[in-house]
Amino acid sequence: MRFDPGILIGLLVLANCVSAVETDDLSADSLVNRANLSHMDLAGSNLSSRSLNQSDFRESNLTETNLSGCRLRSAWFDKADLSSANLSQADLTGAVLSDANLCAADLTEAVLNAAQMSGADLANARMVGSDLTDADLSDCDLIGADLTGARLFRADLSGADLRDMYLARANLIGAHVSWADLSDAYLTSGQLSRAELYSANLSRADLTEADFTRAYLMRSILREARLSRANLAYADLTECDLRAAVMIGADLSYADLTRADLSDADLSDCNLNSVRLTGANLSRVKMERIDLRQMDMRGIDLSGGSLKGLNMYTVFLTNANLEKADLRGANLVQVELTGANLCDARLEKISYDQFTLYSLAKADLRGAGMSENLRQDLAAISIAGPR
């Protein structure tokens, strides 16, 4: 059987063209919008600043490929390998990156508005200043990623793995972060107002000066979290785990902490105006130098708490547990303590009005330390009999 020399030459030319796609010829004018580059080996290629909108890169190898400044709107990258790729300042608006490997990729200042990235691996990715407005990042692996200054407005991060991630100053207003793991994450000065964080894990996270105004944090885990000077006004913290959280100077005005566990937490200098604490556990809590006004804390557990310098005005502590609590220097005005357990409490140098004094006389004060003035006032009431 004889081969036509023309056909043989044509086949050799075609083979050479195919192999050239994997080299420097990728910058050729043939690479334009809607290009079909799926299932190809493009590793290490230079495609910077090209317009490849709506192009198909599905399941392609783009490891260490330079796509910086590219226009990739509505492009497909499903299951593509983009590990260590350079996508800085690329426009990926509406792009599909589901289940893609973006480990250690550079997405600095990239535009990812409404991008579909569910299940993508973004571990150790650099996403500083990127715009992820309305992006779907659900179930993504973002361990060690850096999203400093990123815009995540209304982004979906549900179930995402965000451990150790840098989100300093990130915009997460209205974002969906429920069931996500943010343990040990760094969100200092982050904007999370109205964000949904149902059952999210924020243990040991640095949330210093973060804004959680009107955020939804029901049943979230904030154990040992750093929340100093954070804004949690009107936030829903129902049944939250805040054990040993540091919340010094935080704004908790009108927040709902119903049945929350605040044992060993530090709430010193906090704004607790109109906060709800029904059924909360405040054992061994530190609440120094704060004001509590017109609050219902009946039956609450404040045992072992440090309440030095506390100001209470019209507070109901009927049947509350204040055993071994330290109230030295506290100011108590119209505080109802009938039936409260103040055994072994420290009551030295407290100031009180007549109403508080009479209710103190109906509390359990066995072993409580108190000034001589208080002791004499209580004795006088006992001699005079009940009012």
HELIX and SHEET records of a PDB file:
HELIX    1   1 PRO A    5  ALA A   20  1                                  16    
HELIX    2   2 ASP A   24  SER A   27  5                                   4    
HELIX    3   3 GLN A  354  LEU A  360  1                                   7    
HELIX    4   4 GLU A  372  ALA A  384  1                                  13    
SHEET    1   A 4 ASP A 291  ASP A 296  0                                        
SHEET    2   A 4 ASN A 311  PHE A 316  1                                        
SHEET    3   A 4 ASN A 331  GLU A 336  1                                        
SHEET    4   A 4 SER A 351  TYR A 352  1                                        
SHEET    1   B 2 ARG A 346  LEU A 347  0                                        
SHEET    2   B 2 GLY A 369  MET A 370  1                                        
END                                                                             
